[in-house]
């Protein structure tokens, strides 16, 4: 019996990490390589519940499995600090057992490579100890990875200390050709709890050691998006945006069931008229900000599609302003979760009010959609810098003295963005560049082919 290559892929247990890893392994499976995709037990149940078989074109090559995350049933699985602290300690032994069980049961298809999410880099230590080759997959921007890989130099330059404490609001450049960035945009600084901040900083400090164990460092980005970041660390290879080569817009790995009926609603709207509003899987609004957003969308007098997760607001009573749903009527559509890739490619969509997560960012630019940026935390702040200041395909919102983005500010920025055709034109130019990169002999596609060939 001939042997078939089998890869084990392990994403960090968050929506923004599971989806790009799933995009990657589906491309790997298209080359006849079997994949074992490891979620936590908790997320595995959510993915299986939300998965639509008609959107799954991977056949039997991708095997979805799970291991415990080590948290108790009632613990908060959106607590990033807790996840960074607990997962390396409690999942390691179960991952070893999983690999051993697969290898003992499948003589024709043993695990020959582990692809570890950058936030699960400890899995590469497991693979090394078991004599399995290793690859490091970074699902976010290369600029963010470059900032983490620069930690030791930044300590030497006294920009931060060994506990990760940064000089507040200092503007730095990681290289002369990279855009200036504020120290407030480093991923661990957004956590107000100092213990959590230290846990996350120490984890990323250790990532630099884990990188020494890998043969490949691949990133869900494109040289066309971040040329200077790839020049700073040339061993980081772009293989994306993975969503840009997804011709059908089918995605798997979602934690919530998609409301595909919203696509029929989009079909009924004029071309370039709809404001698409989505804030990813972590963003939470208090009652004041949530209602101000609703009123701002109402004020625009434009059709809008708004993704409102069940856990998006801390409101205990009626979340929407009184009479809001009656006043907007059919002009607005609220859904629990959307088929975002299909929404963004729809001709009726005019702009994207986004939290600037990297998946949303790359999906938006891959479809030529301009942005209104509303970052929530972590790398989203740096992504906003690229959207507004580097690519110039979007605008940011200004908060008032109480830290609120008001309804008037929302209306104003929508009018500014849609009233200046240059934003859309630049977005379309970027779309074409990315399409070229993920096709034929484009840079990202060439790297991806070479990466897959290495696995065989």
C-alpha positions, 0 to 999 in steps of 0.5 A: 500500500502506498503511503499518503502524506498526512499533515496535522494542523492546530489553530489557536481556538479563536474564530479569527485563527480557525478560519484561515487555518481551514482555508490553508488546509483546504488548499493543501488537501486539493493536492491529495495530502490528508489533513488532521485538523485539531480544534478544542473540544469546545470549538469542535462542537461549534464548528460541526454544528455550524458546518454546512456540508454543501460548502465542504469541497474537501471530501474525506481528505480533511479529518476534523478532530478535537482535544480538551482545552483544559478549561472547566465548562463554565470558564470564559473561553474569550479570556485571551490571557487565560488561553495563552496561560493554560493551553500550552500546559494542558493541551500538550499531553493530549496532542502527543496522545492524538499523534501517537494514536493516529500513527499507530492506527494509520500505517499508510498515512502517519503524521509527517508534518505539524502546522502550528498557528503562531499562537500555538507555537508550543506545538512545534516543540511537541513535533520536534520531540516526536521527530516530525517536521514543522511549519509555523503559520501566522494568520495575522499581518506580517507587520504584527509578526515583525513587531513580535520578532523585534522584541529583543531588539526593542528591549536593547533599544530601551523601547520596552523592558523585559516585562513588556512595559513600553514607553507610552505612546512613543512612535517607532519604526521597525525599519526605515521603510516600514510605517511609523507605529505607536507603542500603544498598538503592540498586541499585549498593550490593549489588555488593562490587567497587568497580569494578563499583559505579562502572560501574553508578552511572555508567550510572544517572547517564547514564540521567538524561540519556537521559530528556531524549530521550524522549517517554514514561516508562512503568513496569510498576507501578500508582499503587495500589502506589506513589502517592508515587513517581508523585507525586514524578515525575509524568511517570512513567506507570504502565501495569501491572502488565502481568502483572495483565491477562494473563488466561490467564497465558501468558508468552513470553520465558523463558530456560528451558523451563517444567515445566507438569506441576507444574500437575497436581501443584498440582491434587492439593493442598488449597486454600491449602496449598502453599508456592511457592518461586522465586528468579528467574534470578540468585540463587545459594546456597552449599551450606550455605544451599541445604541449610538451605532444603531442610530448612526446607521439610521441617520445615514439613510442608506441600506445596511447589513449589520452582523449582531452576534448574540453576545455582542452587547452587554445589554440585559434588556432590549438592545436596540433604541426604542422604535429603531426596527420599525423606523428602518423597516426593510432598509436595514437587515440584522443577522447573527452571523453572515457569509462574509466572503460572499457579502463582500464580493456582492456588487451592492456593498459600498463600504465595510464598517469593520473591527479591522481583524486581519481576516476581515481586512484581507477579505475587504481589500481582496474584493475592493471594498473601502473601510470605515475602521473601528478597531477593538483590540490587539493587532486591529489597531495596527491594521487600521494604520495600514488601511488608512495611512498606508493603503489609503482605502479607509477612514477611522472614527473619532471618539468624543470626550467620553470615548464614544463614537457618536451617531453624528460621527458615523454619519459624517464618516460614511458620507466622507468615504462614499463621497470621495471616489479615490478610496474606492479606486485605490481599493480596486487597484489593491484588489487587482494586485492581490488577485495577481499574487494568488494566481499563476506565477504570483508571489503568494501562489508560488510560495504556497505551491513550494510549501505544499511540495515540501510537505509531500 
